């Protein structure tokens, strides 16, 4: 989403892109494009948690590691990094379906922002 700070749309929000997961980090490059790190990918179980604060609260209090809980709920843990134009159009997509570089996501997205 894009929140307008100034101009005729000040204080309003526009939907820029419908992401396949939950954004974890966003960086703008010198061309005004956005690199977005996304923890992939949304599942029906995640949608239920997102839309139900009580269940989400319960889920995060369970005495289990998040990776185990995620697998039990059918979540696939991997990273997707997308480059979006200012209009929300996909310019480039980098995927890590095996989750090999997931822990390096922050470093990687910072590197990409400088390209």
C-alpha positions in Angstrom: 0.0 0.0 0.0 1.1 3.6 -0.6 0.3 6.2 2.1 0.3 9.7 0.7 2.1 12.3 2.8 1.5 15.3 0.6 -0.4 16.5 -2.5 -4.1 16.2 -3.3 -4.2 12.6 -1.9 -2.7 13.5 1.5 -3.7 11.1 4.2 -5.2 8.5 1.8 -4.0 5.0 1.0 -3.7 3.3 -2.4 -3.2 -0.4 -3.1 0.0 -0.7 -5.1 0.4 -4.5 -5.3 -1.3 -7.6 -4.1 1.6 -9.6 -2.7 1.8 -13.5 -2.6 3.1 -13.3 1.0 3.9 -10.9 3.8 6.4 -8.0 3.1 9.4 -8.1 5.4 11.5 -5.3 4.0 11.2 -2.6 1.4 13.9 -0.5 -0.2 13.6 2.1 -2.9 16.3 2.4 -5.6 17.4 5.5 -7.3 14.8 5.1 -10.1 11.9 5.1 -7.6 11.4 1.3 -7.9 10.7 -0.8 -4.8 12.6 -4.0 -3.9 10.2 -5.9 -1.6 11.3 -9.0 0.4 8.4 -11.3 0.9 8.1 -14.2 3.3 6.2 -16.7 1.1 3.7 -17.7 0.6 0.2 -17.0 1.9 -1.9 -20.0 2.7 -5.5 -20.3 3.8 -4.3 -20.9 7.4 -2.3 -17.7 7.3 -5.3 -15.8 6.0 -7.4 -17.0 9.0 -4.7 -15.8 11.4 -4.4 -12.5 9.6 -8.1 -11.8 9.8 -8.6 -13.1 13.4 -6.6 -11.3 16.1 -7.7 -13.7 18.9 -6.5 -16.8 17.0 -3.3 -15.0 15.9 -2.6 -14.1 19.6 -3.2 -17.7 20.6 -1.0 -19.0 17.8 2.0 -16.9 18.8 1.7 -17.9 22.5 2.0 -21.7 21.8 5.1 -23.2 23.3 6.6 -24.4 20.0 9.2 -23.0 17.6 7.7 -20.9 14.8 9.2 -23.1 12.1 7.3 -26.2 13.5 4.1 -24.2 13.9 4.4 -22.9 10.3 4.9 -26.4 8.9 1.9 -27.7 10.9 -0.2 -25.0 9.4 0.9 -25.7 5.8 3.1 -22.6 5.5 6.0 -22.9 3.1 8.9 -20.9 4.4 11.0 -19.3 1.7 11.9 -15.9 0.4 10.7 -14.1 -2.6 12.2 -10.7 -3.6 10.3 -8.6 -6.1 11.1 -5.4 -7.9 8.1 -3.2 -8.4 7.6 -0.1 -10.5 6.1 3.0 -8.9 2.8 1.9 -10.3 3.0 -1.5 -8.7 3.9 -3.5 -11.8 6.3 -6.4 -11.3 9.7 -5.6 -13.0 11.7 -8.5 -11.7 11.3 -11.5 -9.3 14.0 -13.4 -7.4 12.9 -16.6 -5.7 14.5 -18.9 -3.1 12.1 -21.8 -3.0 14.6 -23.9 -1.0 15.0 -21.3 1.7 18.8 -21.4 1.3 19.4 -17.7 1.7 16.4 -16.7 3.8 18.6 -15.6 6.7 20.6 -13.4 4.4 17.5 -11.6 3.1 18.1 -8.3 5.0 21.7 -8.1 3.7 20.6 -9.1 0.2 17.8 -6.6 -0.1 20.2 -3.8 1.1 22.6 -4.9 -1.6 19.8 -4.8 -4.2 18.7 -1.3 -3.2 22.1 0.0 -4.3 21.8 -1.5 -7.8 
